């Protein structure tokens, strides 16, 4: 299979879009943190906003704007489709795994949690997700070879995001540290 090369112009535009996407995702995540409460606890908003203060719900509020921005980039930039989708999904998984791994690593080491560290780390790992997806799209032509795997992983994540909002397993990642409740 012949791989398409990315032009310098597309790389520059993609980098610009990734920076704007990081800002969009960060602002959207801040709003999605409160949307469930603001909506009067409407169940539809539970699918994409935080229903509690668990680590899982905090990864969820970053993931939806990240994915939405990916669609904006596809529409506006028209990058090589399979490469871009693979890169975005890999970036998404980087984000949704590093946020909880970092949280449990630092709280396990020091024995307590700090809200400011959790908030900042959410933004840092979201930035990392955008960086990874940019690098894989702009500079790794064989990324497109993982398209089928990426689609599978995206479906898995969407299923988990929906299912674990309403019927999460009894694990700490889903537990609200303030109330002890799990899920909606």
N, C-alpha and C positions, 0 to 999 in steps of 0.2 A: 504494500500500500504506500503510495506516495504521500508524503506529509507536506502540508502547506507551510511556507515560511511567513512569518509575521513581519510586516513592514515597520520601519522605524516610526512612521507617522501613526500607525495603529498602536504601537507600543506607547507612544507619548499620550495619545488620547485615552488609551486604556488606563494608564497610570493616573491621569487626571480624574477619570471616572471612579477609580478605586479610592482616591482621596476623598472625593465628594461622597462616595458610597459609605465610607467610614463615618463621616460626619452625619449623613442621613441615618445610618444604622444606630449610631450613638444617641442621637436625639429621639429617634423612634423608640428605642429600647427604654429610654427614660419615661416616655409617655405610656408605653405599653405596661410598664411596671404598675401604673395606677389605673389603667383602663377598666379592669374588672370591677374595682371598687366604684369608679366613676359611673359605670353603666348600671349600677344597682345590682351587681352580680348576675348579669345576663349570661346564660350558659354559652351562647355563641361566642362571646368575647373571651371565654375561658380557653378556647382553642389556641389563641395566639397572644394572650396577655398573662401576666403572673396572677395566679389564684392564691398564692401564699408566698412566704419568704424562703422557700426551699432553694437549694442550689439548682435543682432541675428547672424550676420555674424561671430562674434567672438566666439560665442558658437559653431557654425557650424565647425570652423576650429579645435576645440578640439575634436569634436564628431567623425569625420571620423577616425582619427588615433586610437582613443579609441576602436572603433568597429573593425578595422582591426587587432589591437593587440589581441582582443578577439578571432578572428579566429586563429591567431598564437598559442595562448594558447590552444585552443581546439585541434588543430592538434598535438602540441608537448606534451601536458600533459595528454590529454584524461580524463579530470575530469568528474564526473557525469553530463551528458549532460543537462538534464532539470534544474538541480540545478544551473549549471554554467550559462546557458543562462538567466535564471530568474535573477540571481545575477548581471550579466553584464548589462542587460537592466535596472534594478533598479539603478545601478551605473550611467549609462548614463543619466537617468532622474534626478538623484541627481545633476549631473554636469550641465545639460542644464537648470535647474530651479534655482540653487543657484547662478550661475554667474549673470543672470539679476536681480534676487531679491536683491542680495547684492549691485549691481551697483545702482539700483534705491533707495534702502534704504539709502546708504551713500550720494548719490548726493541730495536726498530729505532732508536729515538732514543738510548737510553743504552748500548746494546750488550751488555746482560746482563739476566738474569732474576732476580727476587727472589720466593721462594716466598710470603712474607707478602703481597706486592703481588698475586700471583695469587690467593691465598686470599681476601683482602679484596675484590678486584674481583669474584670469583664471587658473593659475598654482596651486594655493591652492585648488580650487574646483575640479580641475582635479585629484589632489592627493586624495582628499576626495572621489571622485568617485571610484578610484582604491581601496582605503581602504574599502569602503562599499562593493564593489563586492567581495573583498577577504574575508571579514568577513562572508558574506552571503554564499559564496561557501564553505569555510573551516569549519564553525561552526554552520550553521543553516540548518539542514537537511530538514525542512519543506519548504524551499525556493522553492523547485521543485514543490510544490503544486500551485505555481503561474505562471507556465510555459505558459499556454494559455493566461493569462493576459499579460505576458511579450511579447509574440509574437505579440499580438494585439498592445501593446504600441510601440513596435519596428516598426511595419508597419506604425502606426500613425506618429511617428517621421520621418521616411524616406520620407513619403508623404509630411509632412510639410516642411522638409528641401528642397526637390525638388521644391514644389509649391511656397513656400514663397521666394525663390531666384528670381523667375521670375515674380511672381504676389503677392507681399506681401500686406497685408492690410495696410491702412493708420494709422499706430500706431508708436509711438516713438521708440519702440524696433527695428523696421526695418529702421529707419531714420538715415542716415549718419549725424552725428553732424557737420561735416565740410562743407558739401555741401547742406544739407537739402533734398537730393534726397533719394528715397526709392527704394530698389531692384537694378537690373542690370541697 
